[in-house]
Amino acid sequence: MEQRAFLLLLALVSVLFLGLLKPFFSALFWACAVSIMFYPLYRRFLRLWGRPNLSALSTLGICVFVGVLPFFFILYSVLQEGTLIYQRVQSGEIDPSSYIERVRQGFPAVQHLLERLHIDLSTVKEHLSSLAVESSRFVAQNAVKIGQNVLQLIVAVGVMLYVTFYLLRDGPKLRAVLIRALPLGDAREHRLLDKFAEVTRATVKGNLMVAVIQGALGGLIFWILGIPGALLWGVVMALLSLIPMVGAGLVWVPVC
């Protein structure tokens, strides 16, 4: 009876603890990812100075300079551009239907092809105009919502940096404790943790870096060509490039 009562209380406390951590799951995950990515840099600083706290703080400072500050700058700029585009669409300064008219005048073959497919350009113009208004309204509304929740975002980033510091400094100790606590067998646990680190590095270096490069190149080209909202569309292309079978072409093909 004592054992069952203990296990029941243990399960209850574990559920409550997970519920307490639920708002910070994403921050904890990114703390693990960032610490895995920057741990080799921490090891270099540790061999150079021999002071764990200073090495972890230096690594964390580089993380803030490389990732956190650009993220907040891009977020602020995207919110501004999203609101501005919404205002310009509402005022009629940006008229998506005019681009359909340009296609009709400049590429008669496209019009003939659409007619063969029984697609009416006038209907396309109406749908495109309504879609542009709805999309810009969605961006503007979410920009306000994100602006209102910026405090929660700052807290999440703070938690991520706080946890990252201790994961960098005490990573080997925490790994040893985790391996000792898990009942899977030490050899399996070592392979499991190594595979998690390997997949995390591959995902961040592969998918995320490619997405950032595609978004940056797309936004730069849009800016050179004078297309409104270049930074906003660059961020959208970066996000779309993470989606299989979609990619950044969903933005730059219509623009071309």
TORLUM-58517 format. One record per residue (C-alpha): residue number from 1; residue in one letter; x, y, z. Coordinates in Angstrom, 1 decimal. Example, Ala and Ser with C-alpha at 12.3 -4.5 7.8 and 13.67 -1.06 7.14 Angstrom:
BEGIN
> i, aa, X, Y, Z
> 1, A, 12.3, -4.5, 7.8;
> 2, S, 13.7, -1.1, 7.1;
END
This chain:
BEGIN
> i, aa, X, Y, Z
> 1, M, 0.0, 0.0, 0.0;
> 2, E, 2.8, 2.4, 0.8;
> 3, Q, 4.5, 1.6, -2.5;
> 4, R, 1.3, 2.2, -4.5;
> 5, A, 0.7, 5.4, -2.7;
> 6, F, 4.2, 6.6, -3.4;
> 7, L, 3.9, 5.7, -7.1;
> 8, L, 0.6, 7.5, -7.3;
> 9, L, 2.0, 10.6, -5.8;
> 10, L, 5.1, 10.4, -8.0;
> 11, A, 2.9, 10.2, -11.1;
> 12, L, 0.8, 13.1, -9.9;
> 13, V, 3.8, 15.3, -9.2;
> 14, S, 5.3, 14.3, -12.5;
> 15, V, 2.1, 15.4, -14.4;
> 16, L, 1.9, 18.6, -12.5;
> 17, F, 5.6, 19.3, -13.2;
> 18, L, 5.2, 18.7, -16.9;
> 19, G, 2.2, 21.0, -16.8;
> 20, L, 4.3, 23.7, -15.2;
> 21, L, 7.0, 23.3, -17.9;
> 22, K, 4.4, 23.2, -20.8;
> 23, P, 4.7, 27.0, -21.6;
> 24, F, 8.5, 26.6, -21.8;
> 25, F, 8.8, 23.4, -23.9;
> 26, S, 9.9, 25.3, -27.0;
> 27, A, 12.4, 27.4, -25.0;
> 28, L, 13.9, 24.2, -23.5;
> 29, F, 14.1, 22.5, -26.8;
> 30, W, 15.9, 25.4, -28.4;
> 31, A, 18.2, 25.6, -25.4;
> 32, C, 19.2, 22.0, -26.0;
> 33, A, 19.6, 22.7, -29.8;
> 34, V, 21.7, 25.8, -29.2;
> 35, S, 23.9, 24.1, -26.6;
> 36, I, 24.5, 21.2, -29.0;
> 37, M, 25.4, 23.5, -31.8;
> 38, F, 27.7, 25.8, -29.8;
> 39, Y, 29.3, 23.2, -27.5;
> 40, P, 32.4, 22.8, -29.7;
> 41, L, 33.0, 26.5, -29.4;
> 42, Y, 32.6, 26.3, -25.6;
> 43, R, 35.2, 23.5, -25.5;
> 44, R, 37.6, 25.8, -27.4;
> 45, F, 37.1, 28.6, -24.9;
> 46, L, 37.4, 26.2, -22.0;
> 47, R, 40.8, 24.9, -23.3;
> 48, L, 41.9, 28.4, -23.9;
> 49, W, 40.9, 29.9, -20.5;
> 50, G, 40.2, 26.9, -18.3;
> 51, R, 37.3, 28.7, -16.6;
> 52, P, 33.9, 27.1, -17.2;
> 53, N, 31.7, 30.1, -16.2;
> 54, L, 33.7, 32.5, -18.4;
> 55, S, 33.7, 30.1, -21.3;
> 56, A, 29.9, 29.5, -21.0;
> 57, L, 29.2, 33.3, -20.8;
> 58, S, 31.5, 34.0, -23.8;
> 59, T, 29.7, 31.3, -25.8;
> 60, L, 26.3, 32.6, -24.8;
> 61, G, 27.3, 36.2, -25.8;
> 62, I, 28.2, 34.9, -29.3;
> 63, C, 24.9, 33.1, -29.4;
> 64, V, 23.1, 36.3, -28.6;
> 65, F, 25.0, 38.3, -31.1;
> 66, V, 24.6, 35.8, -33.9;
> 67, G, 21.1, 34.6, -33.3;
> 68, V, 19.0, 36.5, -30.7;
> 69, L, 19.7, 40.1, -31.8;
> 70, P, 19.2, 39.5, -35.5;
> 71, F, 16.0, 37.6, -34.7;
> 72, F, 14.4, 40.5, -32.8;
> 73, F, 15.6, 43.0, -35.5;
> 74, I, 14.0, 40.9, -38.2;
> 75, L, 10.8, 40.4, -36.2;
> 76, Y, 10.4, 44.1, -35.6;
> 77, S, 11.1, 44.9, -39.3;
> 78, V, 8.7, 42.2, -40.5;
> 79, L, 5.9, 43.5, -38.2;
> 80, Q, 6.5, 47.0, -39.6;
> 81, E, 6.4, 45.9, -43.2;
> 82, G, 3.4, 43.7, -42.7;
> 83, T, 1.4, 46.6, -41.2;
> 84, L, 2.6, 49.0, -44.0;
> 85, I, 1.7, 46.5, -46.8;
> 86, Y, -1.8, 46.1, -45.3;
> 87, Q, -2.3, 49.9, -45.2;
> 88, R, -1.1, 50.2, -48.8;
> 89, V, -3.4, 47.4, -50.0;
> 90, Q, -6.3, 49.0, -48.2;
> 91, S, -5.6, 52.4, -49.7;
> 92, G, -5.3, 50.9, -53.2;
> 93, E, -1.7, 51.9, -53.6;
> 94, I, -0.9, 48.2, -54.2;
> 95, D, -3.4, 46.5, -56.5;
> 96, P, -2.7, 42.8, -57.2;
> 97, S, -5.3, 42.8, -60.0;
> 98, S, -3.1, 45.2, -62.0;
> 99, Y, -0.4, 42.4, -62.3;
> 100, I, -2.9, 40.2, -64.0;
> 101, E, -3.6, 42.9, -66.5;
> 102, R, 0.1, 43.2, -67.1;
> 103, V, 0.3, 39.5, -67.7;
> 104, R, -2.6, 39.7, -70.1;
> 105, Q, -1.0, 42.5, -72.1;
> 106, G, 2.6, 41.3, -72.0;
> 107, F, 2.1, 37.5, -72.5;
> 108, P, -0.9, 36.8, -74.8;
> 109, A, 0.2, 33.1, -74.9;
> 110, V, -0.5, 32.8, -71.2;
> 111, Q, -4.0, 34.2, -71.8;
> 112, H, -4.7, 31.7, -74.6;
> 113, L, -3.4, 28.9, -72.5;
> 114, L, -5.7, 29.8, -69.6;
> 115, E, -8.7, 30.1, -71.9;
> 116, R, -8.0, 26.6, -73.2;
> 117, L, -8.1, 25.5, -69.5;
> 118, H, -11.4, 27.4, -69.0;
> 119, I, -9.8, 29.8, -66.6;
> 120, D, -11.2, 33.3, -66.6;
> 121, L, -8.7, 36.0, -65.9;
> 122, S, -11.3, 38.4, -64.6;
> 123, T, -12.3, 35.8, -62.0;
> 124, V, -8.7, 35.3, -61.1;
> 125, K, -8.3, 39.1, -60.7;
> 126, E, -11.2, 39.2, -58.2;
> 127, H, -9.9, 36.3, -56.2;
> 128, L, -6.4, 37.7, -56.2;
> 129, S, -7.6, 41.0, -54.9;
> 130, S, -9.6, 39.5, -52.1;
> 131, L, -6.8, 37.1, -51.3;
> 132, A, -4.3, 40.0, -51.0;
> 133, V, -6.7, 41.9, -48.7;
> 134, E, -7.3, 38.9, -46.5;
> 135, S, -3.6, 38.0, -46.4;
> 136, S, -2.5, 41.5, -45.6;
> 137, R, -5.2, 41.8, -42.9;
> 138, F, -4.0, 38.5, -41.4;
> 139, V, -0.4, 39.7, -41.3;
> 140, A, -1.4, 43.0, -39.8;
> 141, Q, -3.7, 41.4, -37.1;
> 142, N, -1.0, 38.9, -36.2;
> 143, A, 1.6, 41.7, -36.1;
> 144, V, -0.5, 43.4, -33.4;
> 145, K, -1.0, 40.1, -31.6;
> 146, I, 2.8, 39.4, -31.6;
> 147, G, 3.5, 42.9, -30.5;
> 148, Q, 1.1, 42.4, -27.6;
> 149, N, 2.8, 39.1, -26.6;
> 150, V, 6.3, 40.4, -27.0;
> 151, L, 6.8, 40.2, -23.2;
> 152, Q, 6.1, 36.4, -23.3;
> 153, L, 8.6, 36.1, -26.2;
> 154, I, 11.3, 38.0, -24.2;
> 155, V, 10.6, 35.7, -21.2;
> 156, A, 10.9, 32.6, -23.4;
> 157, V, 14.2, 33.8, -24.9;
> 158, G, 15.5, 34.6, -21.4;
> 159, V, 14.6, 31.1, -20.2;
> 160, M, 16.3, 29.6, -23.3;
> 161, L, 19.5, 31.6, -22.6;
> 162, Y, 19.4, 30.7, -18.9;
> 163, V, 19.1, 27.0, -19.6;
> 164, T, 21.7, 27.1, -22.4;
> 165, F, 24.3, 28.5, -20.0;
> 166, Y, 23.9, 25.6, -17.6;
> 167, L, 23.7, 23.1, -20.5;
> 168, L, 27.0, 24.4, -21.8;
> 169, R, 28.8, 24.5, -18.4;
> 170, D, 27.4, 21.3, -16.9;
> 171, G, 26.5, 19.4, -20.1;
> 172, P, 28.8, 16.3, -19.4;
> 173, K, 27.5, 16.1, -15.7;
> 174, L, 23.9, 16.3, -16.8;
> 175, R, 24.5, 13.7, -19.5;
> 176, A, 26.0, 11.3, -17.0;
> 177, V, 23.1, 11.8, -14.6;
> 178, L, 20.6, 11.2, -17.4;
> 179, I, 22.4, 8.0, -18.5;
> 180, R, 22.5, 6.8, -14.9;
> 181, A, 18.8, 7.5, -14.4;
> 182, L, 17.4, 6.0, -17.7;
> 183, P, 16.8, 2.2, -17.5;
> 184, L, 17.7, 1.5, -21.2;
> 185, G, 21.2, 0.3, -20.7;
> 186, D, 24.3, 2.6, -20.8;
> 187, A, 25.4, 1.6, -24.3;
> 188, R, 21.9, 2.3, -25.8;
> 189, E, 21.6, 5.6, -24.0;
> 190, H, 25.0, 6.8, -25.3;
> 191, R, 23.9, 5.9, -28.8;
> 192, L, 20.5, 7.5, -28.4;
> 193, L, 22.0, 10.8, -27.1;
> 194, D, 24.7, 10.8, -29.7;
> 195, K, 22.1, 10.3, -32.5;
> 196, F, 19.9, 13.1, -31.0;
> 197, A, 22.9, 15.5, -31.2;
> 198, E, 23.8, 14.3, -34.7;
> 199, V, 20.2, 14.8, -36.0;
> 200, T, 19.9, 18.2, -34.3;
> 201, R, 23.2, 19.4, -35.9;
> 202, A, 22.2, 18.1, -39.3;
> 203, T, 18.7, 19.7, -39.1;
> 204, V, 20.0, 23.1, -38.0;
> 205, K, 23.0, 23.2, -40.3;
> 206, G, 21.1, 21.7, -43.2;
> 207, N, 17.4, 22.8, -43.3;
> 208, L, 17.6, 26.0, -41.3;
> 209, M, 20.8, 27.3, -42.9;
> 210, V, 19.5, 26.6, -46.4;
> 211, A, 16.2, 28.3, -45.4;
> 212, V, 18.0, 31.4, -44.1;
> 213, I, 20.2, 31.6, -47.3;
> 214, Q, 17.2, 31.2, -49.6;
> 215, G, 15.2, 33.8, -47.7;
> 216, A, 18.2, 36.2, -47.6;
> 217, L, 18.9, 35.9, -51.3;
> 218, G, 15.2, 36.3, -52.2;
> 219, G, 14.7, 39.3, -50.0;
> 220, L, 17.9, 40.9, -51.3;
> 221, I, 16.8, 40.4, -54.9;
> 222, F, 13.3, 41.8, -54.1;
> 223, W, 14.9, 44.8, -52.5;
> 224, I, 17.2, 45.4, -55.6;
> 225, L, 14.1, 45.2, -57.9;
> 226, G, 12.1, 47.6, -55.7;
> 227, I, 9.4, 45.1, -54.8;
> 228, P, 7.4, 46.3, -51.7;
> 229, G, 7.9, 44.3, -48.5;
> 230, A, 11.2, 42.7, -49.5;
> 231, L, 12.1, 41.8, -45.9;
> 232, L, 8.7, 40.4, -45.2;
> 233, W, 8.7, 38.2, -48.4;
> 234, G, 12.3, 37.1, -47.6;
> 235, V, 11.1, 35.8, -44.2;
> 236, V, 8.1, 34.1, -45.9;
> 237, M, 10.4, 32.4, -48.4;
> 238, A, 12.6, 31.2, -45.6;
> 239, L, 9.7, 29.7, -43.8;
> 240, L, 8.2, 28.1, -47.0;
> 241, S, 11.6, 26.6, -47.9;
> 242, L, 11.3, 24.4, -44.7;
> 243, I, 8.0, 22.9, -46.1;
> 244, P, 8.6, 19.8, -48.3;
> 245, M, 7.2, 20.0, -51.9;
> 246, V, 6.4, 23.7, -51.5;
> 247, G, 9.6, 25.8, -51.1;
> 248, A, 10.3, 29.4, -51.7;
> 249, G, 9.1, 29.1, -55.3;
> 250, L, 5.6, 29.7, -54.0;
> 251, V, 6.6, 33.4, -53.6;
> 252, W, 9.3, 34.1, -56.2;
> 253, V, 7.6, 32.3, -59.2;
> 254, P, 4.5, 34.6, -59.1;
> 255, V, 6.7, 37.6, -58.6;
> 256, C, 8.8, 36.7, -61.7;
END
